[in-house]
Amino acid sequence: MPAAAIAGQATRTIGIPRVLSSVAAVVTVGVFPVFLVGGLGVQLQHDLGFGAALLGVGAAGFFGVASLASRTMGWLVERIGARLGMRLGALGSALCLFGLAVTPNAPWLLGLLWVAGLPNSLAQPASNLLIAQGIPADRRGMGFGVKQSSIPAATLLAGVAVPAVALTIGWRWVFVIAGVIGLVASIAVPRLPTAERSVAGRADTARRGAGGALLLLAISGGLGSAAANALGAFVTTTAVEVGFSPSAAGLVLSLGSASGLTIRLCAGVLADRKNPNLVRVITAMLLIGSIGFALMAVNSPVPFLIGVSIGFGAGWAWPGLLNFAVAKIAPDRVASATSFTQTGIYLGGSLGPLLFGVLAEQAGLAGAWLAAGIAAIIAGFLLLFIRR
């Protein structure tokens, strides 16, 4: 049966909203560990006694482990199916969140954060595969937009959690609540009536020729991710330094996350309707995002706030379009192909916060944000070498 017919049959049976809500929940839970730690950075550093560099090492380890495991997890998802992959990913993330809730010291926090990269690397290709199998072709831009909007949703919730939970009943309860959400998400993954597994067809000559495009997407995505992942890890810390209170810093993170979430959704919908050159759109977003990173280097609340909105709204709003582009290149092996490009994104996400943390301690947060902007510019120019 053709893939489009399979997707249509599955969607009519279980409904697009249920597929998208499940994908959003599982992906959000998958990145909760790293972004909750980043959003609660001020409280965690105070209680557990560590600096910005260790915060960067924690985020780096999360994405580093995910990068190393990504290809294997993509291979696994092709064989066990999207539903089981998503359920195992959400369950693993929930267990890690419960572990973070009882963190006694910084090494424990660091180790669990690194381990949490494994279930996240499983949930990502599994979610991409469920979108490819459960969403009609003319709605997949929206599908990937919703999926990738779950990541700024995680940072938005992390920002809200600071004044609402961390500063009232304690930061440990933030991880407990997130863990419960993970358990619910693992149970609620829908079963597709058909196409539980991806069928990897033999690559023809044209598809083999797309390997260069996938490689450039992986490299550029890695550089862009290196810049963007510093947002989730260091926005609240920088906000406090430029003059915001700890409570207001959490709201700044939420504002930026809301901006990124909105733009990701709108970009996905427009991609379905307008069928633009996705690579060129991503290029523009990265270059605009670099302006936001530069504004975040200004030691003043107003420019910083504008920079956060632009950084989230452009510099970190492109991943959904990137996954959509990869799914178009390799429609019969979505999990495998997206796990390949995701390896580069994870690697950048790993090295970015690590280098950012080191730069922040050596040259200050302003210098680190300027370096993030330069990385985004290089990522954008690399994409110019990809043909339509």
C-alpha positions, 0 to 999 in steps of 0.5 A, spaced: 500 500 500 502 506 498 505 510 504 500 516 503 494 511 503 497 508 509 498 515 512 491 517 510 488 510 513 491 511 520 489 518 520 482 517 519 482 511 524 486 515 530 485 522 528 491 527 527 490 531 533 491 524 537 498 523 533 500 530 534 498 531 542 502 524 543 508 526 539 508 533 542 508 530 549 513 525 548 518 530 545 517 535 551 518 529 556 525 527 552 528 534 553 525 536 560 531 533 563 536 538 560 532 544 559 529 544 566 536 543 569 538 550 565 531 553 567 532 552 574 540 553 574 540 559 579 537 554 584 541 548 583 547 552 583 545 555 589 543 549 593 548 544 590 554 548 589 557 548 582 558 554 577 556 555 570 562 551 567 558 544 570 552 547 567 555 547 561 558 540 562 551 537 564 548 539 557 553 537 553 553 530 556 546 530 555 546 531 547 553 528 547 550 521 549 544 522 544 549 524 539 553 517 540 546 513 540 542 517 535 544 512 529 543 506 533 536 508 536 534 510 528 536 503 526 532 500 532 526 504 531 526 502 524 525 495 527 521 495 533 516 501 530 514 508 532 509 506 538 514 502 542 520 507 540 516 513 543 513 509 549 520 506 551 523 513 550 518 517 554 518 512 560 526 512 560 525 520 561 520 519 566 525 515 570 531 520 569 526 526 571 524 522 578 532 521 579 533 528 578 528 530 583 532 526 589 539 529 586 543 529 593 549 533 589 552 535 583 555 529 580 549 525 581 545 531 577 551 530 572 550 523 571 543 522 570 543 528 566 547 524 561 543 518 562 537 522 560 540 523 553 539 516 551 531 515 551 531 522 548 535 519 542 530 514 541 524 518 542 526 523 536 526 518 530 520 514 533 516 521 533 519 523 526 516 516 524 510 516 527 509 523 523 511 520 517 506 514 518 500 517 521 500 524 518 498 525 511 503 528 506 500 535 505 500 536 513 507 534 515 510 541 515 505 542 520 506 535 524 514 537 524 512 544 526 508 541 532 513 536 534 519 541 534 515 546 538 515 541 543 522 543 545 521 551 546 514 548 550 519 545 554 523 551 556 517 555 556 514 550 562 521 550 565 521 558 565 514 558 568 516 552 573 521 557 577 516 562 580 510 557 580 514 551 583 521 552 584 520 558 588 514 556 592 515 549 594 522 547 591 525 545 585 525 538 586 517 538 585 518 540 578 522 534 576 517 530 580 511 533 576 515 532 569 516 525 571 509 524 572 507 527 565 512 522 562 509 516 565 502 519 562 505 520 555 508 513 555 501 510 556 498 515 551 502 513 545 497 511 539 497 505 535 497 505 528 492 500 525 498 499 519 505 501 518 508 500 525 514 499 522 518 503 517 520 499 510 527 501 508 527 501 501 533 500 496 536 507 495 536 509 487 541 513 484 538 519 486 537 518 493 544 516 494 546 523 491 542 526 496 547 523 501 551 530 500 545 534 502 544 530 508 551 531 510 551 538 509 544 539 513 547 535 519 553 539 519 549 546 519 544 543 524 550 541 528 553 549 528 546 552 529 544 547 535 551 549 538 548 556 538 541 555 540 542 550 545 545 555 549 539 559 550 535 553 554 541 552 558 544 560 560 538 564 558 536 565 566 543 565 568 544 571 563 538 574 565 540 575 572 546 578 570 543 583 566 538 586 571 532 581 572 530 578 578 531 570 579 523 570 578 523 575 572 529 571 569 524 565 569 519 569 565 524 571 560 525 564 558 518 563 558 517 569 553 523 567 549 520 560 548 513 562 547 516 566 541 520 560 538 514 555 539 509 560 535 514 561 529 515 553 529 508 552 528 507 558 523 513 555 519 510 548 519 503 551 516 506 555 511 511 550 509 505 546 507 501 551 504 507 555 500 512 549 499 518 554 499 525 552 498 526 549 505 533 550 506 533 557 504 528 559 509 532 555 514 538 559 512 534 566 513 532 564 520 539 562 522 542 569 520 536 573 523 537 569 529 545 571 530 542 578 531 538 576 537 544 572 540 548 579 539 543 583 542 543 578 548 551 580 549 548 587 551 548 588 558 542 591 558 535 588 560 531 591 554 536 589 548 537 582 552 529 581 552 529 583 544 535 578 543 531 572 547 525 573 543 529 573 536 534 568 538 528 563 540 524 566 534 529 565 529 535 562 531 532 556 534 525 555 530 528 552 524 529 544 526 522 542 524 523 545 517 530 541 517 526 534 519 521 536 514 526 537 509 530 530 511 523 526 510 522 529 503 529 526 501 528 520 504 520 518 505 521 511 506 527 511 511 525 517 515 527 514 522 534 512 519 535 519 515 533 523 521 537 520 526 543 521 521 542 529 521 540 528 528 547 526 530 550 532 527 544 536 531 546 533 538 553 533 537 552 541 536 548 541 542 553 537 546 559 542 544 555 548 544 553 549 551 560 546 554 564 551 550 559 556 552 560 555 559 567 555 558 567 561 554 562 564 559 567 563 565 573 566 561 571 571 557 564 573 560 557 571 558 557 577 553 563 574 549 559 567 549 553 570 546 557 573 541 561 566 539 554 563 539 552 568 533 558 567 529 556 559 529 549 561 527 552 565 521 557 560 519 551 554 519 547 559 515 552 560 509 554 552 509 546 551 507 547 555 501 551 550 498 545 545 498 541 545 491 534 545 491 
